[in-house]
């Protein structure tokens, strides 16, 4: 049954006013918070583990919780209109399930789970990349609890991180090496952290419901139990490499360039992973989306919501330069090193 603002009880406010976020001081979380703070009508609360050393931005309310006592999370989520979950890879197993259960107990109507990737339109790719099953289980959990609606943010891989991470997009900036998967012309969508943050903030600034049956405007409810698809660009490896050469002032002769079949690299990386090399997981996951089946190209298969959300066009070279700076500073390596010192289990 359709829901309209005009059908709601007296006193209903057709806007999101209170937003809780897990991971407010994290990589994408910090950008989401910065964009949400531009909407002065939204109050942001950071759901933070007791003893956390990663504080959110100024102006964000901090609500400390104990994940061993779900009642503390329920209390922190009462009165919230939406919960955004951004979790580190170091988060203990079951963390998201606890948050989703607490959100239902607290009556939170909207949950943005820890998606921030693809839109699962190609289920085989998601399964072969070993990232889809848990996400589907979370979405199913939300639906079965019957209190909240989920909205997945499909932004594909983050551009700055993926380009700066050695070989994730096949380009190792620090070592001046490029490995094209097949011919290097397979496109996929990719998003900057700030564009992802804008997408979330724009979504949560929409009206919740249309006013009535004649109101055809975009609302939050338009995306209930579905995906919002945002992107900065759809790019091939060769287009990324061209951008890197522009901002570094280099040419092909300055780089060691080779190629490998995408499926071959995927299988080799998967074999290493099965043998215990955890570092191979990222190469396996990324390479799967360059198979040429448009698994990562949701702009082509389903279109984007950028225009509906009023998202701007971005300067590719500006963010490529940022990725080059991150690569030269070994940003990804340092980040993963910090994570390896954490034993969440």
Secondary structure, 3 states (H helix, E strand, C coil): CCCEHHHCCCCCCCCCCEEEEECCCCHHHHHHHHHHCCCCCCEEEEEEECCCCCCCCCCCEEEEECCCCHHHHHHHHCCCCEEEECCCCCCCCCHHHHHHHHHHHHCCCEEECCCCECCCCCHHHHHHCCCHHHHHHHHHHHHHHCCCEEEEEECCEEHHHHHHCCCCCCEECCCCEEEEECCCCCEEEEECHHHHHHHHHHHHCCCCCECCCCCCCCCHHHHCCEEEECCCEEEEHHHHHHHHHHHHCCCHHHCEEEEECHHHHHHHHHHHHHCCCCCHHHHHHHHHCCCCCCCCCHHHHCCCCCCCCCCCCCCHHHHHHHHHHHHHCCHHHHHHHHHHCCCCC
